[in-house]
Amino acid sequence: MSKFLISTDNTCDMPAEFWAQHTDIIKCPLPFSLCGVEYIEDDEISFQDYYRLLSEGNMANTSQINQYESNIKFEKALSEGYDIIHLGLSSGVSACHENFKPTIKALLAKYPDRKIELVDTLNGSGGLGILVSEAYRLREEGKDITQATSYINSILPNVVPMFIVDDLVHLKRSGRIRSLEASIGTLLGIKPILAIDSMGKIRAESKVRGMKKACKVLLEIALRKIDAKLCSFMVMTHGDDEVTARKLGSEIELKTGVKVLYVHLTKVIGSHTGKGTVAMFFMGEARYALK
């Protein structure tokens, strides 16, 4: 049985303790830039400074996965006899999945005895975190890459992402909503309840006025959809608004018994959602049917 490594990208959100305990996970960088400075890794600028600059009206830009850096990391693993399962950002919100295919094809031609499984997760942020954690668990239980990939694909619909944004301007800029909708929504204090559909694309589940009502809707969704039998933990990410995230998370934890992990929202995704975003990811009721 060939051993395998798990790979993801820097849109995957998990607490620092997780990464410290799972140092062999490969992380492929998606560069981002703000105020004329390009960053490769998240830790090159603090979350507080990043979201402060966004809230001051500065616009961030994101790039596709760094093929050169990723190729180096993958080739090292393959040359050491490892197979790789890659769990990256949804193809519905990024071209990274599709653009990564030529690199993987070239690597497999060079290492024909190895396997690389490229999974379209139809998810991101904490949803990726849950999938990466599950893949790691399966490997530690002795599953091979084929078994792990099969299981991960089977649970993709059950990893539920829901989020709210505080400022619609970033969604407007990234093309998620029209300019008129953003302008009116901002004036009225509209907070869309957003999800990721079966195509991996962001869509609005509903719209409410005010962050307090939006959090109440998220709580109701969590209580209705979380499956405690599947869900050993859930991930709560935020765009530098830990107070709101913890208030919502503590209510969910109290009423479901599911442990909540709190994480700053990765800067690549935060570039498109802005400061004040609150998101939750958990295992629960399937959000779409497997094909």
Buried (B, 14 or more C-beta within 10 A) or exposed (E): EEEBBBBBBBBBBBBEEBEEEEEEBBBBBBBBBBEEEEBBEBEEBEBEEBBEBBBEEEBBEBBEBBBEBBBEBBBEBBEEEBBBBBBBBBBBBBEBBEEBEEBBEEBBEEBEEBBBBBBBBBBBBBBBBBBBBBBBEBBEEEBBBBBBBEBBBEBBBBBBBBBBBBBBBBBBBBEBBEEEBBEEBBEEEBBBBBBBBBEBBBEBEEBBEEBEBBBBBBBEBBEEBBBEEBBEBBBBBBBBBBEBBBBBBEBBBEEBEBEBBBBBBBBBBBBBBBBBBBBBBBBBBBBEEEE
